[in-house]
Amino acid sequence: MPSKRYEALTVQELRKFAQGDIFRPADIVAQLYLGRRYAKGTGVDKDEKEAAHWFRLAADQGNAEAQRNLAFAIFHGRGVPRDDAEGIRRLRLAADGADAPAQRQLGYHFAIGHGVPADEKEAVRWFRLAADQNDVFAQYNLAFALASGRGVPTDQSQAVHWYQLAAEQGMPEAQCALGLAYEHGLGVPVDYEKSVHWNRLAAEQAHAESCSNLGWLYENGLGVAQDLEQARHWYEVAARQEFETAKQRLLKLRERSANLHTVFKHSLRNDQSITEYLETAFAGFVGLDVVREEVFRQASYIQVQKLRAQQGLRVPTAPSRHLVFIGNPGTGKTTIARIIAGLYQRLGILKTDKVVETDRAGLVAPYIGQTALKTRAIVESALGGVLFIDEAYALARSGTQDFGREAIETLLKMMEDHRDELVVIVAGYVADMDDFINSNPGLASRFNRYIRFPDYTPAELLEIFLKFCGSHSYELSDSIHAGLQTIFSREIHVQRQRFSNARYVRNLFERVIEAQAQRVFALENASKSDLQKILPADVEKGLGEALPADQGQGLSANYEAALKRLNDLAGLGRVKKQVQRLSDFVRIQHARAEAGSKVAAGFSQHLVFTGNPGTGKTVVSRIIADIYFSLGITLSNRIVEVDRAGLVAGYVGQSAIKTREVLESALGGILFIDEAYALAQGDNNNDFGREVIDTLLKTMEDYRDQLVVIVAGYPEPMRNFINSNPGLRSRFNHYIEFDDYGPDDLLAIFESFCRESEYVLDAGARAFLQENLTTLFNGGQTSDNGRFARNVFQRCVEVQANRILHTGEHASKDLNTLTTSDVSEALKEVLTDIPQSSA
């Protein structure tokens, strides 16, 4: 009988079917429905004892739903004595019968340890079985377990999957959780519009937390146009349900609304005063042009919005005032923090220009609970000004028990509680700060303005050293300048990401003047000039090593030697001309720069080598490494050679790490990527080669003055590779084309191998080899170029050795001579090994 027919039956009719008679057995489903009627009091007086009676009859005949209903009655003592053990037994029977609500309820019992030992892993197993049957509560419970790592490894993306399924069934708790996931980027990319969508669906069901969340999104203009009235409305809906967070947000919104125009009505002396302040603050700075531009841009934005407010125009949501400073030590981050504090105070954003400087040690305490107190005290001391946290990444050290995370949570709460009274600047190394910000969704949502502090160049470091000298009334001999700049170049290269920039220069300056003081103290009658002059000996003592000599002559000799090596190579006539022209261009640009003329723009030092295998690309790249070093383009002649296998890893995210390590090892020199086109030949966008390309381009930009990259491969694939990405096309615009070797070139290469290994071709063998190389070249069988010549030579040597041992002729002449028979046999073996193309 269909279920609708059972629902239409009266209690008397259901009882008749449930009891059965001599003509038909008792109807199990009728027993279930009769139990329901008595349990709910539908069409009959509510009678829990009678309900339990009929549930038991159906359950004992294997009806899973009746088994579950009986279990619930036993758990709660409804019509039967309460018995947790019997309730669990009945519930397990129902769950084993694939009853989804029973499976979900059994999972709940395991989760809380009610009637069974607590076992989160077993709870997840039952939740999953019920969730697979589309049980909405089980889907939500499973998602929560996945999100919190209870009984299963944390998996935010899977949590979102199950939250979505439950949310699509209209469950407001799941809709709220899904909205939070999109707001904070938990398992999905941050998407404020989707966060608004899901929070709105739940809020329209009067779900208090979603009402509060939707108000927050309206207040901050996230995923929806900023609307403080809508924010107030939804906060009030949540507050009426005694949702505490909404109450606090509503109070702050009212305060914010009252103070909204106060900031923009702040009476400046005049707009010019801000410009004058910044111009004065940045006067005398060495470098930092990018930083200066960013600070001026932010000041301009705030001033324009002030003017818009004064004209009655709507003011868009302001960008976050909190900042992330990224860069190596000694690049001026603390100084810029003080300038920004002064700027914000003059703009009326902050009450004072004070800067409270701290780091991990100033925030973290050694005992549980003490870190929050210590952090709170530091933050409170900075209210009204700027809190500057240096090396902030140290707060997010690995390990869940580390107290740094307690400091982060306290900091985030106080930033929220005092949003109009505090600006926080966090600073540190580039990669470390990225990891720090991404370690907590609250950090990522509050810190979205970055200012990059580039390393100083060697010339800028010399200028800083000279400023130290001038400000302390010291004079540095001109003869020391070049040597010091060479030292700075070397230290940048050696220390790389951990180079301390101006801090290194200051420390060196202090050591140098100490050495100068020791020298002058030993003089009998030191003059004023003696007291001011810094001699090479003082600098060398401060360095702990001798200053490099003027390398002009040495560099010229190295350059000529590298060119000679290039010209001594067999063939490659077009390559030699292109390299010579490239070298001449660089030398002229250097000469123009020294003469004060403009240097040609748009020239890239990165190169593309195109040609077939064995055409000398790797050899020429090593020569170019020497040429670039001799011309001062690179800091060393080191070359790191790699291919796709050396850059691509097997897992998502690992290729970027592997590529970054290779690139860092090449800083100061040249990175040579052979068969580079293979990086862009994946079947889809998920190919890890594209991750390598993105990392390569970013690093080339970040270290544009510290790295030269040469990519090499077959002509057509390489052109496709370069054209596959605008970033590659803009950085690699200089091609050097390697032609195939002709017969004479191949013979010359073979003879160079002979000279290197002290072998000699007799006249007949040489003529025989030249004739066969011509024939093979015309037949397209020497496409391996130099490798073909090398293979023939190696086989010749093996054949010659075998011949001598079997003939017993060990004369010195025979040991060195390669004969026609040696060459003939070697050619046969090499050609046999070459795959034959089909017609």
C-alpha positions in Angstrom: 0.0 0.0 0.0 1.5 3.4 -0.9 2.5 5.7 2.0 -0.2 8.2 1.1 -2.9 5.6 1.6 -1.6 4.9 5.2 -1.7 8.6 5.9 -5.4 8.7 4.8 -6.5 5.8 7.0 -8.2 6.5 10.3 -6.7 5.1 13.6 -9.2 2.3 13.6 -8.4 1.3 10.1 -4.6 1.5 10.8 -5.1 -0.7 13.9 -7.0 -3.2 11.8 -4.1 -3.5 9.3 -1.5 -3.4 12.1 -3.1 -6.3 14.0 -3.8 -8.5 11.0 -6.2 -11.4 11.1 -6.5 -15.0 9.9 -6.6 -13.9 6.3 -3.6 -11.5 6.3 -0.5 -11.0 8.4 0.1 -7.9 10.5 1.1 -4.9 8.4 4.5 -3.6 9.5 4.1 -0.2 7.9 0.7 0.2 9.5 2.3 -0.5 12.9 4.8 2.3 12.2 2.1 4.8 11.2 0.0 3.8 14.2 2.9 4.4 16.4 3.4 7.8 14.9 -0.2 8.7 15.4 0.0 7.9 19.2 3.4 9.6 19.5 2.1 12.9 18.1 -1.5 12.7 19.2 -2.8 12.9 15.6 -6.4 11.7 15.4 -6.1 10.1 18.8 -5.1 11.1 22.3 -1.3 11.2 22.7 -0.1 8.0 24.3 3.6 7.5 24.4 3.3 4.0 25.9 1.0 2.9 23.1 3.3 4.5 20.5 6.3 2.6 21.9 4.2 -0.6 21.8 3.5 -0.3 18.0 7.1 0.9 17.2 8.4 -2.2 19.0 6.2 -4.5 17.0 7.4 -3.0 13.7 11.0 -2.7 14.8 11.1 -6.4 15.8 10.1 -7.3 12.3 13.0 -5.2 10.8 11.5 -1.8 10.1 14.5 0.6 10.4 12.4 3.8 11.0 10.4 2.1 13.7 13.6 0.9 15.3 14.9 4.4 15.3 11.7 5.8 16.8 11.8 3.1 19.5 15.4 4.0 20.3 14.5 7.7 20.7 11.6 6.6 23.1 14.0 4.5 25.1 16.6 7.3 25.3 14.1 9.7 26.7 11.9 7.3 28.7 8.8 8.0 26.6 6.3 5.2 27.3 9.1 2.8 28.2 11.8 2.7 30.9 14.9 4.8 30.0 17.8 2.6 29.1 20.8 4.1 27.2 22.4 0.7 26.3 19.1 -0.6 24.8 18.6 2.7 23.0 22.0 2.4 21.4 21.4 -1.2 20.5 18.1 -0.3 18.8 19.7 2.8 17.1 22.5 0.8 15.7 20.1 -1.7 14.3 18.3 1.1 12.5 21.6 2.6 11.3 22.7 -0.8 10.0 19.4 -0.8 8.1 20.5 2.3 6.2 18.1 4.7 8.1 19.9 8.0 7.5 18.4 9.8 10.6 19.5 6.9 12.7 23.0 7.0 11.2 23.2 10.7 11.9 22.0 10.3 15.5 24.4 7.4 16.2 27.2 9.6 14.9 26.0 12.3 17.4 26.2 9.8 20.3 29.7 8.9 19.3 30.6 12.6 19.0 29.5 13.4 22.6 30.1 10.1 24.2 26.4 9.5 25.1 25.7 5.8 25.7 29.0 4.9 24.0 32.6 5.8 24.5 33.4 9.1 22.7 34.9 8.4 19.3 35.0 11.3 16.8 36.4 9.1 14.1 33.4 6.7 14.4 31.1 9.7 14.6 32.4 11.0 11.2 31.9 7.5 9.7 28.2 7.6 10.6 27.8 11.2 9.6 29.2 10.4 6.2 26.9 7.4 5.6 23.9 9.6 6.4 25.2 12.6 4.4 25.6 10.4 1.4 21.8 9.8 1.7 21.2 13.6 1.6 20.5 13.9 5.3 20.9 17.7 5.7 21.8 17.6 9.4 24.4 14.9 8.7 25.8 16.9 5.9 26.2 19.9 8.2 27.8 17.8 11.0 30.2 16.2 8.5 31.2 19.6 7.2 31.8 20.9 10.7 34.0 17.9 11.5 36.0 18.5 8.3 36.4 22.2 9.0 37.5 21.7 12.6 39.6 18.5 12.1 37.5 16.4 14.5 37.8 12.7 13.8 39.2 13.4 10.4 42.1 15.5 9.0 41.1 19.2 8.5 40.0 19.7 4.9 38.3 23.1 4.3 37.5 22.4 0.6 35.6 19.2 1.5 33.9 21.1 4.4 32.7 23.7 1.9 31.4 20.9 -0.3 29.1 19.5 2.4 28.1 22.9 3.7 27.0 23.7 0.2 24.8 20.6 -0.1 23.2 21.4 3.3 22.8 25.0 2.4 21.1 24.2 -0.9 18.5 22.3 1.2 17.8 25.6 3.0 19.6 24.9 6.3 20.4 28.4 7.7 23.3 27.1 9.8 25.0 25.7 6.7 24.2 28.8 4.7 25.9 30.9 7.5 28.9 28.6 7.5 29.2 28.8 3.7 29.0 32.6 3.9 31.8 32.7 6.4 33.9 30.4 4.2 33.6 32.7 1.2 34.3 35.8 3.4 37.5 34.4 4.9 38.7 32.2 2.0 38.3 28.9 3.9 38.5 26.1 1.3 37.4 28.5 -1.5 38.8 31.8 -2.9 37.6 34.8 -1.1 34.3 35.9 -2.8 32.4 38.6 -0.9 29.5 38.5 -3.3 28.9 34.8 -2.6 29.3 35.5 1.1 26.5 38.1 0.8 24.3 35.6 -1.1 24.5 32.8 1.5 24.3 35.1 4.5 21.3 36.8 3.1 19.5 33.4 2.6 20.1 32.5 6.2 19.4 36.1 7.5 16.0 36.0 5.8 15.3 32.9 8.0 16.2 35.2 11.0 19.4 33.3 11.7 21.1 35.7 14.2 24.7 35.1 13.2 24.0 35.5 9.5 22.1 38.7 10.2 25.2 40.1 12.0 27.5 38.9 9.2 25.3 40.5 6.5 25.4 43.7 8.5 29.2 43.6 8.6 29.4 43.1 4.8 27.1 46.1 4.3 29.0 48.2 6.7 32.3 47.6 4.9 31.1 47.4 1.4 32.2 43.9 0.9 30.4 42.1 -2.0 27.7 44.8 -1.9 27.6 48.6 -2.1 28.4 50.1 1.2 25.1 50.9 3.0 25.3 51.8 6.7 21.5 51.9 6.9 21.3 48.2 5.8 24.1 47.4 8.1 22.2 48.9 11.0 19.0 47.1 10.0 20.6 43.6 10.1 22.6 44.3 13.2 19.3 45.2 14.9 17.6 42.0 13.7 20.5 40.0 15.3 20.7 42.1 18.4 17.0 41.5 19.1 17.9 37.8 19.3 20.5 38.7 22.0 23.4 38.0 19.6 26.2 39.7 21.4 28.5 40.3 18.5 25.8 42.2 16.7 25.1 44.3 19.8 28.8 45.4 19.8 28.9 46.1 16.1 25.7 48.1 16.3 27.1 50.3 19.1 30.4 50.9 17.1 28.4 51.6 13.9 26.5 54.3 15.7 29.7 55.8 17.0 31.2 55.6 13.5 28.2 57.3 11.9 28.6 60.1 14.4 32.3 60.5 13.6 32.2 59.7 9.9 32.6 63.3 8.7 34.8 64.4 11.6 37.9 63.0 9.9 37.2 64.8 6.6 36.3 68.1 8.3 39.6 68.2 10.1 41.0 71.7 9.5 44.4 71.4 7.8 46.6 74.4 7.6 46.3 73.9 3.9 46.8 71.0 1.4 50.2 72.3 0.6 51.3 71.6 4.2 50.9 67.8 3.6 53.1 68.0 0.5 55.6 70.1 2.3 55.7 67.7 5.2 56.3 64.7 2.9 58.9 66.5 0.8 60.8 67.5 3.9 60.5 64.0 5.4 61.9 62.3 2.3 64.6 65.0 1.6 68.0 63.5 1.6 66.8 59.9 1.4 68.9 57.5 -0.8 66.8 55.3 -3.0 63.3 54.4 -1.8 61.7 56.0 -4.9 59.0 53.3 -5.0 58.2 53.8 -1.3 58.0 57.5 -1.6 55.6 57.2 -4.6 53.3 54.9 -2.6 53.2 57.2 0.4 52.5 60.2 -1.7 49.7 58.2 -3.5 48.0 57.3 -0.3 48.2 60.9 1.0 46.6 62.2 -2.3 43.8 59.7 -2.1 42.9 60.7 1.5 43.0 64.4 0.6 40.8 64.0 -2.4 38.2 62.0 -0.4 38.2 64.8 2.2 37.4 67.3 -0.6 34.6 65.0 -1.9 33.1 64.9 1.6 33.2 68.7 1.9 31.4 69.0 -1.4 28.7 66.6 -0.2 29.8 63.8 -2.5 29.6 60.1 -1.4 32.9 58.9 0.0 33.9 55.4 -1.2 35.1 52.8 1.3 38.6 53.8 2.2 41.4 51.2 1.7 42.8 49.6 4.8 45.0 51.9 6.8 47.0 49.0 8.1 50.1 48.3 6.1 52.6 45.5 5.4 56.2 46.5 4.8 58.2 43.8 3.0 61.9 43.9 2.4 65.3 43.0 3.8 66.6 44.7 7.0 68.1 48.1 6.7 65.9 49.4 3.9 64.3 52.1 5.9 61.0 50.5 7.1 61.1 51.9 10.6 61.8 55.4 9.4 59.0 55.2 6.9 56.6 54.1 9.7 57.4 57.3 11.6 56.8 59.4 8.4 53.4 57.7 7.9 52.5 58.3 11.6 53.2 62.0 11.0 51.2 62.0 7.8 48.1 60.3 9.4 48.2 62.7 12.3 48.3 65.7 10.0 45.4 64.3 8.0 43.3 63.9 11.1 43.2 60.1 10.9 45.2 59.6 14.1 45.3 61.9 17.2 49.1 61.6 17.6 52.2 60.8 15.5 53.6 58.4 18.1 55.0 55.1 16.9 55.3 52.2 19.3 57.9 49.8 18.0 57.8 46.1 19.1 58.5 42.6 17.9 57.7 39.0 19.0 59.6 39.4 22.2 57.5 42.4 23.1 54.2 40.6 22.6 54.7 37.0 23.6 55.0 35.8 27.2 56.3 32.4 28.3 53.1 31.2 30.1 49.6 30.4 29.0 47.3 33.4 29.1 50.1 35.9 29.7 50.6 36.6 26.1 47.1 38.1 25.7 47.8 40.5 28.6 51.2 41.5 27.3 49.9 42.1 23.8 46.9 44.0 25.0 49.2 46.3 27.0 51.4 47.1 24.0 48.4 47.8 21.8 46.8 50.0 24.4 50.0 52.0 24.6 49.9 52.6 20.8 46.2 53.8 20.7 46.0 57.1 18.9 49.1 56.3 16.9 51.0 53.6 15.0 52.0 50.1 16.3 55.0 48.9 14.3 55.7 45.2 14.6 59.1 44.2 13.1 59.7 40.7 12.0 56.0 40.0 12.6 56.2 36.7 10.8 57.8 35.3 13.9 54.4 35.3 15.6 53.2 32.6 13.2 55.8 30.0 13.9 54.7 26.4 13.3 53.1 24.5 16.1 49.6 25.0 17.5 50.9 25.5 21.1 53.1 28.5 20.1 52.0 31.6 22.1 52.5 33.8 19.0 49.1 32.7 17.7 47.6 34.0 21.0 49.2 37.3 20.3 47.8 37.4 16.7 44.2 36.7 18.0 44.5 39.4 20.7 45.9 41.8 18.1 43.1 41.2 15.7 40.4 41.6 18.3 41.9 44.9 19.5 42.2 46.1 15.9 38.5 45.5 15.6 37.6 47.0 19.0 39.7 50.2 18.3 39.4 50.4 14.5 39.4 54.2 14.5 42.1 54.7 17.1 45.0 52.5 15.8 47.1 51.9 12.7 49.2 48.7 12.7 52.2 48.2 10.4 53.8 44.8 10.2 57.2 44.3 8.6 59.5 41.5 7.6 61.1 39.5 4.7 59.0 39.1 1.5 58.3 35.3 1.6 58.0 35.2 5.4 55.4 38.0 5.5 53.4 36.4 2.7 53.2 33.2 4.9 52.4 35.2 8.0 49.5 37.1 6.4 48.1 33.9 4.8 48.3 32.1 8.2 45.1 33.7 9.5 42.0 34.9 7.5 41.7 37.8 9.9 45.2 39.0 9.0 44.5 38.6 5.3 41.3 40.7 5.5 42.9 43.5 7.4 46.3 43.7 5.8 45.9 44.2 2.1 48.1 47.1 1.4 51.8 46.2 0.8 54.8 48.5 0.4 57.9 46.8 -1.0 61.2 48.1 0.2 63.8 47.2 -2.5 67.4 46.4 -1.6 69.9 49.3 -2.1 72.1 49.0 -5.1 75.9 49.0 -4.6 76.1 52.7 -5.8 73.3 53.6 -3.3 75.2 51.8 -0.5 78.3 53.8 -1.3 76.3 57.0 -1.2 74.9 56.0 2.2 78.5 55.4 3.5 79.5 58.8 2.2 76.5 60.4 4.0 77.6 58.8 7.2 81.1 60.2 6.6 79.8 63.7 5.8 77.4 63.9 8.8 80.2 62.9 11.2 82.9 65.2 9.6 84.9 62.5 8.0 86.5 62.5 4.5 86.8 59.4 2.4 89.5 59.2 -0.2 88.1 58.9 -3.8 90.5 56.0 -4.4 88.5 53.9 -1.9 85.1 54.4 -3.7 85.5 51.7 -6.4 86.8 49.1 -3.9 84.0 49.7 -1.4 81.4 49.5 -4.2 82.9 46.1 -5.2 82.6 44.9 -1.6 79.0 46.0 -1.5 78.2 44.2 -4.7 79.8 41.0 -3.4 77.9 41.2 0.0 74.6 41.7 -1.8 75.3 38.6 -3.9 76.6 36.4 -1.0 73.9 37.4 1.6 71.1 37.8 -0.9 67.7 37.8 0.9 69.3 38.3 4.3 71.5 41.3 3.4 71.0 44.1 5.9 71.5 47.0 3.5 72.0 50.3 5.3 72.4 48.5 8.6 75.4 46.7 7.1 76.8 50.0 5.9 76.3 51.6 9.4 78.0 48.8 11.1 80.9 48.9 8.6 81.2 52.7 9.1 81.4 52.3 12.9 84.2 49.7 12.5 86.1 51.9 10.1 86.1 55.0 12.3 87.2 52.8 15.2 90.1 51.7 13.1 90.8 55.3 12.1 90.8 56.4 15.7 93.4 53.7 16.6 95.6 54.8 13.7 95.3 58.6 14.5 95.9 58.0 18.3 99.3 56.6 17.5 100.3 59.9 15.7 102.4 62.3 17.7 100.9 65.5 16.4 97.6 64.7 14.7 96.3 67.6 12.5 92.7 68.4 11.8 93.1 66.8 8.4 94.4 63.6 10.1 91.4 63.5 12.3 89.0 63.8 9.3 90.6 61.6 6.7 89.7 57.9 6.3 92.5 56.0 4.6 92.4 52.7 2.7 94.1 51.1 5.7 91.2 52.1 8.0 88.6 50.7 5.7 90.6 47.4 5.3 90.9 47.0 9.0 87.2 47.7 9.4 86.5 45.1 6.7 89.0 42.6 8.0 90.3 42.2 4.4 92.1 44.1 1.7 90.1 46.3 -0.6 89.8 45.0 -4.2 92.2 46.5 -6.6 91.0 48.6 -9.5 89.7 45.9 -11.8 89.4 47.9 -15.0 92.5 46.3 -16.5 91.6 42.8 -15.3 88.0 43.0 -16.5 89.3 44.0 -20.0 91.6 41.0 -20.0 88.8 38.7 -18.9 86.5 40.1 -21.6 89.1 39.6 -24.4 89.8 36.0 -23.1 86.1 35.2 -23.2 85.7 36.5 -26.8 88.8 34.5 -27.9 87.1 31.3 -26.5 84.0 32.1 -28.5 85.9 32.8 -31.7 87.9 29.6 -31.3 84.8 27.5 -31.5 84.1 25.8 -34.8 81.4 27.3 -37.0 78.8 29.5 -35.3 79.6 32.4 -37.5 76.2 34.1 -37.0 76.3 33.5 -33.2 79.7 35.1 -32.9 78.5 38.2 -34.8 75.4 38.4 -32.6 77.3 38.0 -29.3 79.9 40.5 -30.5 77.2 43.1 -31.4 75.5 42.5 -28.0 78.8 43.0 -26.2 79.6 46.2 -28.1 76.1 47.5 -27.3 76.5 47.0 -23.6 80.0 48.5 -23.5 78.7 51.6 -25.3 75.8 52.0 -23.0 78.1 51.8 -20.0 80.3 54.5 -21.6 77.3 56.7 -22.2 76.2 56.3 -18.6 79.6 57.3 -17.3 79.5 60.3 -19.6 76.1 61.3 -18.2 74.2 60.5 -21.4 70.9 58.7 -21.4 71.0 54.9 -21.7 68.9 53.2 -24.3 65.6 52.1 -22.8 63.8 48.7 -23.3 67.0 46.6 -23.6 66.7 43.2 -22.0 69.8 41.3 -20.9 67.9 38.1 -20.9 68.4 35.9 -24.0 66.7 33.3 -26.1 68.9 30.7 -27.8 67.2 28.8 -30.6 68.7 25.9 -32.5 68.8 22.2 -32.8 70.6 20.0 -30.2 74.4 19.9 -30.3 74.8 23.4 -31.8 76.8 24.8 -28.9 74.1 26.6 -26.9 75.3 25.4 -23.5 78.9 26.2 -24.3 78.1 29.6 -25.6 76.0 30.3 -22.5 79.0 29.7 -20.3 81.1 32.1 -22.4 78.4 34.7 -22.1 78.5 34.3 -18.4 82.2 35.3 -18.5 81.4 38.2 -20.9 78.6 39.5 -18.7 80.7 39.3 -15.6 83.7 41.0 -17.3 81.4 43.8 -18.4 79.8 44.3 -14.9 76.4 43.1 -15.9 76.5 40.3 -13.4 78.2 40.0 -10.1 79.8 36.7 -10.9 80.4 34.3 -13.8 78.5 31.5 -12.2 75.9 29.8 -14.4 73.2 27.4 -13.1 72.1 25.0 -15.8 68.6 23.3 -15.5 65.7 22.0 -17.5 62.0 21.3 -16.8 62.8 18.4 -14.5 64.9 20.6 -12.3 62.1 23.1 -11.8 58.8 21.2 -11.8 57.7 19.2 -8.7 55.0 16.6 -8.4 52.6 18.4 -6.1 50.6 21.6 -6.2 52.6 24.5 -4.8 55.9 22.6 -4.7 57.0 23.7 -8.1 57.1 27.4 -7.0 59.2 26.5 -4.0 61.6 24.3 -6.2 61.9 27.0 -8.8 62.5 29.7 -6.3 65.3 27.7 -4.8 67.0 27.3 -8.2 66.5 31.0 -9.0 68.0 32.1 -5.7 71.0 29.8 -6.3 71.6 31.7 -9.6 71.3 35.2 -8.2 74.3 37.3 -9.2 74.9 35.1 -12.3 73.1 33.4 -15.1 70.3 30.8 -15.1 70.3 28.6 -18.2 67.1 26.7 -18.9 67.5 24.1 -21.6 64.4 23.0 -23.6 62.5 25.7 -21.8 59.5 25.3 -24.2 58.6 22.1 -22.2 57.4 24.3 -19.4 54.4 25.5 -21.5 53.5 22.2 -23.1 51.1 20.9 -20.5 47.7 19.8 -21.6 45.8 22.2 -19.3 46.1 25.1 -17.0 46.8 22.7 -14.1 50.2 21.8 -15.5 52.9 22.7 -13.0 55.1 24.1 -15.7 52.9 27.2 -15.7 53.5 27.6 -12.0 57.2 27.6 -12.8 56.7 30.3 -15.5 54.8 32.5 -13.0 57.5 32.1 -10.4 60.2 32.7 -12.9 58.6 36.0 -14.1 58.0 37.2 -10.6 61.6 36.5 -9.5 63.0 38.1 -12.6 61.0 41.2 -11.7 61.9 41.1 -8.0 65.6 40.7 -8.8 65.9 42.4 -12.2 69.4 43.7 -11.4 70.7 40.5 -9.9 69.7 37.8 -12.4 70.1 37.0 -16.1 68.1 34.2 -17.6 68.9 32.4 -20.9 66.2 30.0 -22.3 67.1 27.6 -25.0 65.5 25.0 -27.3 64.3 24.2 -30.8 63.4 27.3 -32.9 59.7 26.9 -33.5 58.8 25.6 -30.0 60.8 28.4 -28.4 58.9 31.1 -30.4 55.6 29.5 -29.3 56.9 29.4 -25.7 57.8 33.0 -25.6 54.6 34.1 -27.3 52.5 32.0 -24.9 52.8 34.6 -22.1 53.0 38.4 -22.3 55.4 38.4 -19.4 57.9 36.2 -21.3 57.5 38.2 -24.5 58.3 41.5 -22.7 61.4 40.1 -21.0 62.8 37.9 -23.7 63.2 40.0 -26.8 66.8 39.2 -27.8 67.3 36.0 -29.9 70.5 34.3 -30.8 70.1 31.7 -33.5 72.3 28.7 -33.7 72.6 27.2 -37.2 73.3 23.5 -37.8 77.0 22.7 -38.3 78.1 22.0 -41.9 80.5 19.2 -42.9 83.6 21.4 -42.4 82.4 22.6 -39.0 81.8 19.0 -37.9 85.3 18.0 -39.0 86.8 20.9 -37.1 84.9 19.8 -34.0 86.1 16.2 -34.4 89.7 17.4 -34.7 89.3 19.7 -31.6 88.3 16.5 -29.7 91.4 14.8 -31.1 93.7 17.7 -30.0 92.2 17.8 -26.5 92.8 14.0 -26.0 96.1 13.9 -28.0 94.9 11.8 -30.9 95.8 12.4 -34.6 93.8 11.5 -37.7 96.1 10.2 -40.4 95.6 11.7 -43.8 93.5 9.0 -45.3 91.2 8.9 -42.3 90.8 12.7 -42.4 89.8 12.6 -46.1 87.5 9.6 -45.5 85.8 11.4 -42.6 85.3 14.6 -44.5 83.8 12.8 -47.5 81.4 10.9 -45.3 80.4 13.9 -43.2 79.5 15.8 -46.4 77.4 12.9 -47.6 75.7 12.5 -44.2 75.0 16.2 -43.9 73.4 16.3 -47.3 71.3 13.3 -46.3 70.1 15.0 -43.1 71.9 12.5 -40.8 74.0 14.9 -38.8 71.1 16.7 -37.0 72.7 16.1 -33.6 75.4 18.4 -34.8 78.3 18.6 -32.2 76.9 15.6 -30.4 77.2 13.6 -33.5 80.8 14.6 -33.9 81.5 13.7 -30.2 79.8 10.4 -30.6 81.8 9.5 -33.7 85.0 10.5 -31.9 84.3 8.4 -28.8 83.5 5.4 -30.9 86.7 5.9 -32.9 88.7 5.8 -29.7 87.0 2.6 -28.6 87.4 1.0 -32.0 91.1 2.0 -32.1 91.7 0.5 -28.7 90.1 -2.7 -29.7 92.1 -2.9 -32.9 95.5 -2.3 -31.1 94.9 -4.9 -28.4 94.0 -7.5 -31.0 96.9 -6.8 -33.3 99.4 -6.5 -30.5 100.9 -3.3 -32.0 101.5 -1.0 -29.0 103.9 1.5 -30.6 103.5 5.1 -29.4 102.5 6.2 -32.9 99.8 3.5 -33.1 98.4 4.6 -29.7 97.8 8.1 -30.9 96.7 7.5 -34.5 93.1 7.1 -35.8 93.0 5.3 -39.1 90.5 5.0 -41.9 89.3 1.6 -40.6 88.7 3.2 -37.1 86.7 6.0 -38.6 84.7 3.7 -40.9 83.8 1.3 -38.1 82.9 4.1 -35.7 80.6 5.7 -38.3 78.8 2.4 -38.9 78.1 2.0 -35.2 76.9 5.6 -34.6 74.6 5.5 -37.7 73.2 2.1 -36.5 72.3 3.8 -33.2 70.5 6.7 -34.9 66.7 6.1 -35.3 65.8 6.0 -38.9 62.8 8.2 -40.0 60.1 6.4 -41.9 59.4 7.4 -45.4 
